[in-house]
Amino acid sequence: MEQNQQEQIHQNMQTGAVPSQMNHGGHELFDVHEVLTGTINTLNLYTLLRQHIKDPELKDILDRQYQFIQEEYNISVECFKTGMDPSKPTQSYKMKQGNDFIYGLKPSQPKKPIQSVSDITDECISSLMLGEVKAGASLKAMSTLELTNPVVRRVFADSVPNCIEMAYEISLYQNKHHYYQVPQLAPADIQQMVNGFAPAQSQPPMSH
């Protein structure tokens, strides 16, 4: 992301020149508020969950994700207020997990809501974390389509792959502990589905 960009002046048909800090459409203001409030909720939930984690690996995932989400939040707030490039460039989240899923189902107890805080488990905590970052990915992707400010749009767009990476990290952790099980179709069914499409060959349709 470029630093020290020249301020770009936009135009409003009724009021004239629009400075960078006012370069936001109405729909954008509501969407950004929703995204930033959602991010605060994620950080708050991570703070509440941390004390209940038993597995050091899960605690490490939570801590690394918390720091990254907080930094992204601060960058988003800064460029939303100024309308210009933030003082720090956006980063890419790097997970520690390998990317090998274990396929198949292992017998397990049916899931049900906990009855008290003392019932909370690492499975429950990691599931709550996964739900938060998946919701963040969806909300940021949808909101980015409505943003007019080019800097806020780019920051939010950059954030979507980071949400995806964090969700993938948590799901891999869950899969390793059999919390997130992945069934497969029979090999013949997989083969048929994989081979169900062929490349397009024709030229683009010509107008008459």
Salt bridges, closest charged atoms under 4 A:
GLU28 OE2 - HIS24 ND1 2.84
ASP31 OD2 - HIS27 NE2 3.51
ASP55 OD2 - HIS177 NE2 3.73
GLU57 OE2 - LYS176 NZ 2.81
ASP60 OD2 - ARG64 NE 2.95
ASP60 OD2 - LYS96 NZ 3.33
ASP63 OD1 - ARG50 NE 2.65
GLU71 OE2 - LYS88 NZ 3.18
GLU72 OE1 - LYS140 NZ 3.74
ASP85 OD1 - ARG154 NH2 2.88
GLU123 OE2 - LYS111 NZ 2.45
GLU146 OE1 - HIS27 ND1 3.71
GLU169 OE2 - ARG64 NH2 2.77
